Amino acid sequence: MEERAKCHGYACVGIYVMKEYKSIRSVQGPLIKVWDIEGVGYSEVANIRLQNGDERMGKVLDISRQSALIQLFEGTEGINLEDAGVSFLGETLHFGVSEELLGRVFNGVGKPIDGGGPVVAQKKLDIDGSPINPYARDYPKEFIETGISAIDAMTTLVRGQKLPIFSASGLPHNDLAAQIARQARVPGGKDSSLNGGGFAVVFAAMGITFEEANFFQKDLARTGALERSVMFINLADDPAIERIATPRVALTAAEYLAFEKDMHVLVILTDMTNYCDALREISAARKEIPGRRGYPGYMYTDLATIYERAGRIKGKPGSITQIPILTMPEDDKTHPIPDLTGYITEGQIIISRAMNKKGIYPPIDVLPSLSRLKEKGIGQGKTREDHGNVTSQLFACYARGKEAKELALILGEASLTEDDVKFANFSDEFEQKFVNQSLFESRSIEQTLDLGWQILKMIPRRELKRVKEEEIKKYMNPVRNSAEAAGRL
C-alpha cells in the first residue's frame, strides 16, 4: 500500500491509496482482465505500470466477484502479463474545471494539447454526470442566432434545445460546424459579445483526422472565436475508449460554465457516428450480443445519457444547447444512429447531397428538417413578430414549387399553370438566394426575415395566405426595403 499523487495530465485522479495487483490473466485488443481483486467499482480509473516504469491509464468496463475488465486509453502494446502491475484509484474519471478552460484546446480525455500548460482547476467533476432532473428542467424559450438563414428562420435553434444535424460522407458538415461555432450568439446585451462574458462554445470532435483537427483549431483561432470556446479533439487513431469519454468530458466543462458560471453554452459534438462506432467496437471486444447493424442494444440509453445533459435548470440563468452532428451511413435516415438520435432529440437539420451538387452552401433541405421547439423561441421580443408567419409562408411556397417541378419532369413544362411556373421559379430563388450564403457570411435574423419577404414578392398576393395583411404592408413595402434588398438579391 502506498499513498501517491497521480494526474497523468488527464482528466484527473488526485491523492489515493494504491494497492498493486500482478494478476493480469489476459490481454485482448484494448482490453485486459485482472483477477483476484477486491473492492473495485464500475467505471473506476486504473493505473497500469509496465516493467520499464511506464504507466498507462484505463477504465473498468466490467466487474465480477474476483475479476475486472479494463480498457486502456493508450493501448495494450508492450504489456507483459507477469511483470505488469495494476492499481485501482478508487474514483471515476474526473475533469478539472475553472474559467481558464475558455480559449484552450484539449485531447479527448481532457489533457491540454495547445502548449499552454495545465489548467489550474477550481474543482474536479465526475465526467459521468447525470441528465437534468425533469422536475428541475426549465422550458427552452430563447432564440440563439447562428447567422445561417436556413437554420435561424426555418429550423430555429432555441436556448436549451438539442438539435442534431444529419449529414453524410463527403458533405460540408465540418464547414457548417465551424461556421456555427464562430458565428453563434445570443442576441442583445452582453451575451452578444464574441469575446465571452455570457456566451461560450464547447466544441468536441471525435474520430476526426489530423487535417480536420487542424482546420477547426485554425478557423476558430483566426476569427477570434477560440477566445470564448473550449475545444476537445479526439483523433481517428486515438483509442476507442477515449472517444467514449470525449463528449462526457466536454459536457462536464459545459455544465460548469452554464450552471456555476451562469453562461449560455452551445455544445457542438461531431461526429456522433464515430462515437457510436467506438461503442460498437468496445461491445464486440466484450463479446456482447449485438443489436441492429452490430451496435449494442443499449446504444439508445447510452446516447440519451449524452443528449439529456442539455437544457436549462429552474432558478439558474445559464443553459446548455446541443448540436450533435452525425454522418448517416449510405445516406440512410433509418440507420440506427440517426434513428435513435431522432427519438431523443427535438428535431433535425438534414444536409442534402442533391443540394450540395447544385453548389448550394449550406446544403440544408428545409422540407424534412424541423425544430420542434421553434415556436417557443420566436416572435415579438425574441426575434420579430412576423417570424412564424413568414417562415410558414416560405415553407408552403417552396413545397408547392418543388411539387410543380416534379410535375414538369413527368408531364412537361407546358402542363404547368402560370401560378405553377411562378412557384417553380420561387423554389429556385429560395435555394439560391435564401438558403445559399457564403461560408463567412453571417446574417442577422432581421436580414434573414427581410430577405424572405423580398423573394415572396415573386408569388401573387392572393396566394400569400399564411401572412397577415398588416405584415405584408409593413415588410413587403418596396420603398422601405428596396435599398436593403438591392444588396442581397
SULBEL-V404028 format. One line per field, one symbol per residue. ss: DSSP state (h for helix, s for strand, l for the rest). A space follows every 50 residues. Layout:
ss: ???
//
This chain:
ss: lsssslllllllllsssslssllsssssllsssssllllllllssssssl llllssssssssslllssssssllllllllllllsssssssslsssslhh hlllsssllllsllllllllllsssslllllllhhhssllllssslllhh hhhhllsslllslsssslllllhhhhhhhhhhhlslllhhhhllllllss sssssssslhhhhhhhhhhhhhhlhhhhsssssssllllhhhhhhhhhhh hhhhhhhhhllllssssssslhhhhhhhhhhhhhhllllslhhhlsllhh hhhhhhhlllssslllllssssssssslhhhllllhhhhhhhhhllssss slhhhhhllllllssssssssllhhhllllllllllhhhhhhhhhhhhhh hhhhhhhhhhhlhhhllhhhhhhhhhhhhhhhhhhlllllllllhhhhhh hhhhhhllllhhhlllllhhhhhhhllhhhhhhhhhlll
//
